[in-house]
């Protein structure tokens, strides 16, 4: 599928994805949602990709919904709105289920659905001056489809405050509540992203994929309920080709075969 509003490039095992609507602050519309959903399917089926990095072109990461798209929504029937929102919900679910780690590179601002994109990233690096906000209530709508991912990342307390007020907050607060993981001056943004990518490339890819899946299973469940699943997961990992290679590499004091970090 040719893309109009996203750009991709591949550097070895790393896929770089850029939202590319700088004239409207990389805002969502129906086509952006379709393209992002298609991209997740393509990457998920590509065994050569081990890490993906998500960024925004121009002055901002993502401003949320496109004004023209919002204007169209106002005239939709309930059924049309359900179909439209379901497509967006499937996009976030697909991004969340990526087998490879998704690293967010945030600059300028991430608002509304753009902040939702930050929430589905596994690791996020932000420039110091970036601004965040789950601002939907300010225009009378709800951060509904992103709520599962924000709750999983921030917990109920911070999510309540930010969803109900719609307040904008800075990168320091975003790091404090766990929405982002690294906050750096703008000139150091790419270097910090590269450092995270390097760490990920030193780790076993199947183990990373299984860890992501395990986190979704464990979240919200009691430790007692998960004993069987967690025990089976670690047992399978120990006897897997990766597990065997990792243990041998550790004992032999050498790099594991998957480690392509610098």
C-alpha positions as semicolon CSV with decimal commas, in nm:
position;residue;x (nm);y (nm);z (nm)
1;X;0,000;0,000;0,000
2;X;0,150;0,339;-0,096
3;X;0,145;0,584;0,192
4;X;0,054;0,950;0,163
5;X;0,060;1,066;0,524
6;X;0,325;0,848;0,682
7;X;0,687;0,792;0,581
8;X;0,892;0,481;0,650
9;X;1,255;0,394;0,614
10;X;1,456;0,088;0,713
11;X;1,804;0,093;0,860
12;X;1,913;-0,265;0,917
13;X;1,669;-0,422;1,164
14;X;1,519;-0,084;1,265
15;X;1,204;0,055;1,104
16;X;1,155;0,432;1,127
17;X;0,797;0,557;1,095
18;X;0,718;0,928;1,068
19;X;0,375;1,092;1,076
20;X;0,398;1,322;0,777
21;X;0,128;1,588;0,782
22;X;0,332;1,880;0,917
23;X;0,093;2,138;0,774
24;X;-0,180;2,020;1,013
25;X;0,054;1,923;1,297
26;X;0,043;1,554;1,201
27;X;-0,323;1,531;1,296
28;X;-0,529;1,215;1,243
29;X;-0,789;1,162;0,978
30;X;-0,943;0,850;0,832
31;X;-0,654;0,794;0,591
32;X;-0,384;0,833;0,857
33;X;-0,564;0,571;1,065
34;X;-0,585;0,337;0,767
35;X;-0,218;0,384;0,682
36;X;-0,099;0,329;1,039
37;X;-0,312;0,016;1,068
38;X;-0,171;-0,119;0,743
39;X;0,183;-0,037;0,855
40;X;0,141;-0,239;1,176
41;X;0,025;-0,538;0,975
42;X;0,322;-0,510;0,740
43;X;0,576;-0,479;1,020
44;X;0,421;-0,760;1,221
45;X;0,470;-0,990;0,924
46;X;0,832;-0,889;0,864
47;X;1,080;-1,101;1,059
48;X;1,366;-0,868;0,966
49;X;1,231;-0,584;1,181
50;X;1,340;-0,588;1,545
51;X;1,266;-0,231;1,660
52;X;1,032;0,043;1,536
53;X;1,069;0,416;1,606
54;X;0,769;0,650;1,578
55;X;0,818;1,025;1,523
56;X;0,642;1,327;1,376
57;X;0,750;1,558;1,093
58;X;0,770;1,934;1,132
59;X;0,719;2,120;1,459
60;X;0,503;1,872;1,648
61;X;0,468;1,501;1,718
62;X;0,088;1,482;1,683
63;X;-0,196;1,725;1,759
64;X;-0,472;1,464;1,775
65;X;-0,774;1,483;1,545
66;X;-0,778;1,678;1,220
67;X;-1,025;1,971;1,233
68;X;-1,175;1,875;0,897
69;X;-1,225;1,519;1,021
70;X;-1,390;1,650;1,338
71;X;-1,623;1,864;1,127
72;X;-1,731;1,555;0,934
73;X;-1,789;1,365;1,258
74;X;-2,041;1,627;1,368
75;X;-2,276;1,522;1,089
76;X;-2,228;1,145;1,128
77;X;-2,508;0,924;1,255
78;X;-2,443;0,718;1,568
79;X;-2,374;0,412;1,355
80;X;-2,130;0,603;1,135
81;X;-1,950;0,733;1,444
82;X;-1,925;0,378;1,581
83;X;-1,765;0,257;1,257
84;X;-1,527;0,554;1,252
85;X;-1,426;0,516;1,618
86;X;-1,389;0,139;1,580
87;X;-1,134;0,189;1,303
88;X;-0,931;0,415;1,533
89;X;-0,962;0,169;1,821
90;X;-0,833;-0,111;1,597
91;X;-0,536;0,107;1,500
92;X;-0,434;0,160;1,863
93;X;-0,485;-0,210;1,937
94;X;-0,266;-0,305;1,642
95;X;0,010;-0,067;1,754
96;X;-0,014;-0,202;2,108
97;X;0,014;-0,562;1,984
98;X;0,325;-0,507;1,773
99;X;0,565;-0,791;1,842
100;X;0,860;-0,555;1,816
101;X;0,923;-0,276;2,066
102;X;0,786;0,062;1,960
103;X;0,999;0,361;2,062
104;X;0,836;0,706;2,059
105;X;1,035;1,017;1,968
106;X;0,831;1,314;2,088
107;X;0,888;1,681;2,017
108;X;0,667;1,988;2,022
109;X;0,342;1,846;2,151
110;X;0,139;1,526;2,178
111;X;-0,226;1,608;2,236
112;X;-0,549;1,408;2,243
113;X;-0,505;1,106;2,020
114;X;-0,139;1,204;1,982
115;X;-0,094;1,152;2,354
116;X;-0,267;0,819;2,302
117;X;0,005;0,726;2,055
118;X;0,260;0,804;2,326
119;X;0,072;0,572;2,560
120;X;0,094;0,274;2,323
121;X;0,469;0,317;2,271
122;X;0,677;0,081;2,483
123;X;0,953;0,336;2,541
124;X;0,925;0,712;2,491
125;X;1,189;0,982;2,469
126;X;1,072;1,344;2,480
127;X;1,241;1,677;2,436
128;X;1,232;1,898;2,746
129;X;0,997;2,155;2,595
130;X;0,732;1,911;2,473
131;X;0,373;1,951;2,593
132;X;0,123;1,671;2,651
133;X;-0,249;1,658;2,713
134;X;-0,553;1,431;2,700
135;X;-0,754;1,732;2,592
136;X;-1,072;1,573;2,453
137;X;-1,306;1,699;2,729
138;X;-1,212;2,057;2,640
139;X;-1,409;2,013;2,316
140;X;-1,687;1,802;2,464
141;X;-1,571;1,456;2,358
142;X;-1,396;1,171;2,535
143;X;-1,053;0,999;2,527
144;X;-1,240;0,671;2,500
145;X;-1,048;0,452;2,256
146;X;-0,712;0,538;2,413
147;X;-0,830;0,482;2,771
148;X;-0,716;0,116;2,805
149;X;-0,359;0,205;2,710
150;X;-0,341;0,519;2,922
151;X;-0,477;0,336;3,225
152;X;-0,227;0,054;3,180
153;X;0,060;0,301;3,157
154;X;-0,038;0,564;3,414
155;X;-0,272;0,388;3,654
156;X;-0,611;0,518;3,768
157;X;-0,507;0,819;3,975
158;X;-0,312;1,015;3,714
159;X;-0,554;0,910;3,441
160;X;-0,852;1,045;3,635
161;X;-0,687;1,381;3,686
162;X;-0,570;1,418;3,327
163;X;-0,882;1,283;3,154
164;X;-1,127;1,486;3,364
165;X;-0,940;1,818;3,350
166;X;-0,795;1,793;3,001
167;X;-0,504;1,993;3,137
168;X;-0,182;2,024;2,940
169;X;0,138;1,921;3,116
170;X;0,508;1,932;3,052
171;X;0,764;1,663;2,982
172;X;0,885;1,656;3,342
173;X;0,533;1,567;3,461
174;X;0,500;1,313;3,180
175;X;0,813;1,139;3,305
176;X;0,698;1,160;3,667
177;X;0,376;0,971;3,589
178;X;0,540;0,722;3,353
179;X;0,404;0,842;3,020
180;X;0,760;0,902;2,897
181;X;1,089;0,751;3,006
182;X;1,359;0,990;2,893
183;X;1,351;1,371;2,882
184;X;1,639;1,546;2,709
185;X;1,727;1,877;2,540
186;X;1,606;1,889;2,180
187;X;1,959;1,848;2,047
188;X;1,999;1,519;2,233
189;X;1,670;1,360;2,130
190;X;1,802;1,141;1,851
191;X;2,103;1,027;2,054
192;X;1,881;0,911;2,341
193;X;1,648;0,732;2,102
194;X;1,950;0,563;1,942
195;X;2,072;0,453;2,286
196;X;1,739;0,284;2,359
197;X;1,739;0,121;2,015
198;X;2,089;-0,012;2,081
199;X;1,978;-0,164;2,412
200;X;1,684;-0,332;2,240
201;X;1,910;-0,475;1,970
202;X;2,125;-0,634;2,240
203;X;1,822;-0,825;2,375
204;X;1,666;-1,141;2,237
205;X;1,387;-1,056;1,990
206;X;1,158;-1,349;2,070
207;X;1,202;-1,286;2,441
208;X;1,100;-0,923;2,388
209;X;0,793;-1,027;2,190
210;X;0,693;-1,278;2,456
211;X;0,749;-1,023;2,732
212;X;0,516;-0,778;2,558
213;X;0,248;-1,045;2,528
214;X;0,296;-1,152;2,889
215;X;0,250;-0,797;3,017
216;X;-0,091;-0,777;2,849
217;X;-0,194;-1,107;3,006
218;X;-0,069;-1,021;3,355
219;X;-0,207;-0,668;3,377
220;X;-0,503;-0,648;3,611
221;X;-0,476;-1,009;3,727
222;X;-0,371;-1,135;4,068
223;X;-0,031;-1,302;4,110
224;X;-0,202;-1,624;4,222
225;X;-0,415;-1,632;3,907
226;X;-0,106;-1,599;3,692
227;X;0,117;-1,866;3,849
228;X;0,046;-2,121;3,578
229;X;0,094;-1,880;3,289
230;X;0,410;-1,719;3,425
231;X;0,566;-2,054;3,515
232;X;0,487;-2,197;3,171
233;X;0,626;-1,886;3,004
234;X;0,963;-1,895;3,180
235;X;0,990;-2,273;3,135
236;X;0,932;-2,237;2,761
237;X;1,186;-1,959;2,745
238;X;1,455;-2,163;2,916
239;X;1,437;-2,443;2,661
240;X;1,381;-2,221;2,357
241;X;1,662;-2,170;2,103
242;X;1,706;-1,815;2,230
243;X;1,714;-1,925;2,591
244;X;1,971;-2,192;2,520
245;X;2,186;-1,953;2,315
246;X;2,163;-1,682;2,581
247;X;2,271;-1,913;2,860
248;X;2,561;-2,051;2,655
249;X;2,674;-1,701;2,558
250;X;2,665;-1,591;2,921
251;X;2,865;-1,892;3,041
252;X;3,112;-1,861;2,753
253;X;3,145;-1,484;2,811
254;X;3,058;-1,391;2,454
255;X;2,787;-1,199;2,276
256;X;2,469;-1,386;2,195
257;X;2,404;-1,433;1,825
258;X;2,114;-1,188;1,821
259;X;2,314;-0,906;1,976
260;X;2,377;-0,654;1,696
261;X;2,415;-0,350;1,922
262;X;2,705;-0,113;1,871
